Amino acid sequence: MTLSCPPVREMLEALVGIDTTSSGSNLAAVDLVECWLESVPGVRLQRIYDASGQKANLIAWAGPEVDATRDGLIVSGHLDCVPVEAHGWTSDPFVVREQSGRLYGRGVCDMKGFDAIAINAFAQVAPRATRPLVLMLSYDEEVGSHGIARMAEQLEPSVLPQEALIGEPTSGQMVTLHKGHLRFTLNSLGKNAHTAFPQDGLNAIEPLAEAAVLLANLRRMFEQEGGPNADRFPEAPFLVLTVATIEGGSAINVVPDTARLGVGVRLLPGIDPEEVECRVREHLATLLGENLWMTRDALSPPMPEHSDMHLRMALQQMGVSLATHGAPFGTDGGMLFQKLGVKSLLWGPGSIQNAHQPDEWIELRALAHMECELPQLLGRLVV
């Protein structure tokens, strides 16, 4: 371990202290991690920026270059966090607070706790790696895995190992598949007028109300149909369609001229996202036209299961339990597989139920356990 790479707890406190909400820049966090890793022997650092230059993925490479076998391992985390809610926090969300065996703060669970452990473990193992080892820290995972998608534009699959560990909070269990998330917006265009003269206007909200009713019908159809791998998601064994946001209008006495409806669909592994989008469009066909159109905002693909992974076998040999159910949320793992042919699984400390909440927390013992186990895992696979 080099002196430039501090202990995990210190790393976590520093990472939480930087606001990396997806709507803002993450460059301060990237700068910090680079400072920690730049003097570790054998490490090569690379940034891949977004189009604005205000966000970056950080990739740290160690060991030999990837050969035709694509042997080795990717360890993947994301640096961004969801917004801090205005109410519910009992302390500063950007200062780690310890109480009753827990650490509190935005991102301690999802997923800066794992990030700190992964950075520390990577620094320990990198100088001894005899197989390719890659640490990926992405931006904008929380809003659609945009960072990983950007990496896929810049990298050829042949330069990456074929297996990845995604450190999302899984309560220390190995999770081998997860749902995806398709997000789109219905945009409605009307004509502004005083409500005293409605004949002069065109209400942009009314078609969206009709669309919401049609989408509610489609939601019920999805629930009845189930789908592939439905048995792995017992709490919601179907595609989950949610009419999530609606906005429009400026005043009660003005005919609204614009309005928007935000919709999300949680996708089962084995479902083709393109077919789902086509089905939504067909269901809304009577409404879609020049003044009402649908745009895709983001797609986090489902992550399929791969039973033949060296990573999976190594975790089983270490005694890590295999979850019988899939994760109902999306991760960068789905995008990694779809865009770069990388087989992934999830394994990380903390519970997803504590993520995205006021007073987000993680147990100290969960962090300590992962801090011991991750370097052992990397030693098995790349040393």
SVG drawing of the C-alpha trace seen along z (x, -y; Angstrom):
<svg xmlns="http://www.w3.org/2000/svg" viewBox="-65 -35 71 58">
<polyline fill="none" stroke="black" stroke-width="0.4" points="0.0,0.0 1.4,-3.4 1.2,-6.4 -0.9,-8.2 -3.8,-5.7 -5.5,-6.4 -7.6,-3.9 -11.1,-3.0 -12.9,-5.0 -10.9,-8.1 -11.6,-7.6 -15.3,-7.2 -15.5,-10.3 -13.7,-12.3 -15.9,-10.9 -19.2,-11.6 -17.9,-15.1 -18.0,-15.8 -21.5,-16.4 -21.7,-14.2 -25.4,-14.4 -26.0,-13.3 -27.2,-16.8 -23.8,-18.3 -20.1,-17.7 -18.1,-14.8 -14.7,-16.1 -13.7,-16.9 -14.2,-13.2 -12.3,-12.0 -9.4,-14.4 -9.3,-13.0 -9.3,-9.3 -6.6,-10.0 -4.4,-11.6 -4.9,-8.4 -3.9,-6.1 -1.4,-8.0 1.7,-6.8 0.6,-3.2 3.2,-1.1 2.0,0.3 -1.3,-1.7 -2.3,-3.5 -5.1,-6.1 -7.5,-7.2 -10.4,-9.7 -13.4,-9.5 -15.4,-12.7 -19.0,-13.5 -19.8,-15.9 -19.9,-18.9 -16.5,-18.1 -18.0,-18.5 -18.2,-14.8 -15.7,-12.0 -15.4,-8.3 -12.2,-7.2 -10.5,-4.0 -7.5,-2.5 -5.6,0.3 -3.2,2.7 -1.5,5.9 -0.8,6.9 -3.0,5.8 -6.0,8.0 -5.3,10.7 -7.6,12.8 -9.0,14.8 -10.2,11.5 -9.1,13.0 -9.0,10.8 -11.5,8.7 -13.3,5.4 -14.3,3.9 -17.0,1.3 -18.7,-1.4 -20.4,-4.7 -19.4,-8.0 -22.8,-9.8 -25.6,-9.9 -29.3,-10.7 -30.3,-14.2 -30.5,-15.0 -34.2,-15.4 -35.1,-18.7 -36.7,-16.9 -35.9,-13.9 -32.1,-14.3 -31.1,-14.6 -27.5,-15.6 -25.5,-17.0 -25.8,-14.5 -22.3,-15.3 -20.6,-14.6 -20.3,-11.0 -21.9,-10.4 -21.3,-7.3 -24.0,-6.1 -24.9,-2.7 -22.7,-0.7 -23.9,-2.6 -22.5,-5.2 -24.9,-7.8 -24.5,-10.1 -25.5,-10.4 -23.9,-7.7 -22.5,-5.6 -24.6,-2.7 -25.1,-3.5 -22.3,-3.2 -19.4,-5.2 -18.9,-2.6 -18.0,-0.1 -16.1,-2.6 -13.7,-3.3 -13.2,0.4 -12.7,1.1 -10.1,-1.8 -8.2,-0.5 -8.3,3.1 -7.2,2.2 -4.2,0.2 -3.2,3.2 -3.4,5.8 -2.4,3.7 1.4,3.9 1.1,7.8 -1.4,8.3 -0.4,11.0 -3.7,10.8 -5.6,7.7 -7.3,5.8 -9.5,2.8 -11.2,0.4 -14.1,-1.6 -15.7,-4.5 -18.6,-5.9 -20.7,-9.0 -24.5,-9.2 -25.4,-5.6 -28.4,-6.9 -30.0,-8.5 -29.5,-5.9 -25.9,-4.5 -24.8,-7.3 -21.2,-7.1 -20.8,-3.4 -22.5,-4.2 -19.9,-6.8 -17.1,-4.4 -18.6,-2.0 -18.3,-4.7 -14.6,-5.1 -13.4,-1.6 -13.3,1.6 -14.5,4.7 -11.2,6.4 -9.3,4.1 -11.5,5.2 -11.7,8.3 -14.9,10.3 -16.1,10.4 -17.1,7.6 -18.0,7.2 -20.6,4.5 -20.5,3.3 -24.1,2.4 -25.6,2.9 -26.8,6.5 -26.5,7.2 -23.3,9.2 -25.0,11.7 -24.1,12.6 -26.9,11.4 -26.6,12.7 -29.3,10.9 -31.4,7.7 -34.2,5.8 -33.6,3.0 -35.3,-0.4 -36.7,-2.1 -37.6,-5.8 -39.5,-8.0 -41.4,-11.3 -44.7,-12.1 -44.5,-15.7 -47.7,-17.5 -48.0,-20.8 -51.1,-23.0 -51.9,-26.7 -52.0,-29.3 -55.2,-31.3 -57.2,-33.0 -59.7,-30.4 -62.5,-32.9 -61.9,-32.3 -61.2,-28.5 -62.0,-28.4 -58.8,-30.3 -56.6,-27.7 -55.6,-24.1 -55.2,-22.3 -51.9,-20.4 -52.7,-18.6 -55.9,-16.8 -54.2,-14.4 -51.8,-13.4 -54.7,-12.6 -56.0,-10.3 -52.5,-8.8 -52.3,-8.2 -55.5,-6.2 -54.3,-4.1 -50.9,-3.5 -52.7,-2.4 -54.5,0.2 -51.2,1.4 -49.7,1.6 -52.5,4.0 -51.8,6.1 -48.1,6.3 -49.0,7.5 -51.2,10.3 -48.7,11.4 -45.6,11.9 -42.6,12.7 -39.1,14.4 -37.4,14.9 -40.6,13.7 -40.0,16.3 -36.7,14.6 -38.6,11.4 -41.4,12.6 -42.3,9.1 -43.1,7.9 -43.0,10.8 -43.8,8.7 -42.8,5.6 -43.5,2.6 -44.9,-0.4 -45.2,-3.7 -46.6,-7.0 -44.2,-8.9 -44.3,-12.6 -46.6,-15.1 -46.0,-18.8 -47.6,-21.6 -49.6,-24.8 -48.8,-28.2 -52.0,-29.5 -55.5,-28.4 -56.9,-31.0 -54.6,-30.1 -55.1,-27.3 -51.8,-25.3 -49.7,-25.2 -47.1,-22.6 -47.1,-19.6 -45.0,-16.5 -45.7,-13.0 -42.7,-11.0 -43.0,-7.2 -40.7,-4.3 -40.9,-0.6 -38.9,1.9 -37.8,4.6 -37.4,8.3 -34.1,10.0 -34.8,11.7 -37.2,8.9 -36.2,6.9 -36.4,3.2 -37.1,2.3 -40.1,4.5 -41.4,3.0 -41.0,-0.6 -42.8,0.5 -45.6,1.9 -46.0,-1.3 -46.1,-3.3 -48.7,-1.0 -50.9,-1.3 -50.8,-5.1 -51.1,-5.1 -54.5,-6.8 -53.0,-9.8 -49.5,-10.2 -49.1,-12.7 -47.8,-16.1 -48.9,-17.6 -48.1,-14.6 -44.9,-12.6 -42.8,-10.2 -39.1,-10.5 -36.8,-7.9 -34.8,-9.5 -32.7,-6.6 -32.3,-2.9 -30.6,-0.8 -30.7,2.7 -31.5,5.7 -28.6,7.8 -28.8,11.5 -27.5,14.4 -24.2,16.1 -23.6,19.3 -20.1,20.0 -18.3,17.0 -14.9,17.5 -15.9,14.6 -19.0,16.5 -17.1,19.7 -14.5,17.8 -17.1,16.1 -18.8,19.4 -15.5,20.9 -15.1,18.0 -18.5,18.9 -20.5,16.0 -24.1,16.9 -26.0,16.9 -29.3,14.9 -32.2,16.9 -33.9,13.7 -32.7,11.1 -32.3,7.4 -35.4,5.4 -33.3,2.3 -30.9,1.5 -27.1,1.1 -24.2,0.5 -23.9,4.3 -26.7,4.4 -25.1,1.7 -21.7,3.4 -23.0,6.6 -25.1,5.1 -22.4,2.6 -19.1,4.3 -19.9,8.0 -18.9,8.1 -20.5,10.7 -21.4,9.2 -22.7,10.0 -23.5,7.8 -21.9,8.1 -21.6,5.3 -22.1,4.2 -25.3,2.7 -29.0,3.0 -30.6,1.3 -33.5,0.5 -31.4,-2.0 -30.3,-3.7 -31.9,-6.9 -33.4,-7.6 -32.9,-10.5 -30.4,-9.4 -29.0,-6.8 -26.9,-4.3 -24.7,-1.3 -23.5,1.0 -19.9,0.7 -19.6,4.5 -20.8,4.8 -18.1,2.4 -15.4,4.2 -16.4,7.6 -16.2,6.4 -12.9,4.6 -11.4,8.0 -13.0,10.1 -12.5,8.0 -8.7,8.0 -8.9,11.8 -11.2,12.1 -8.9,10.0 -5.9,12.1 -7.7,15.3 -8.5,13.9 -5.6,11.7 -2.5,12.5"/>
</svg>
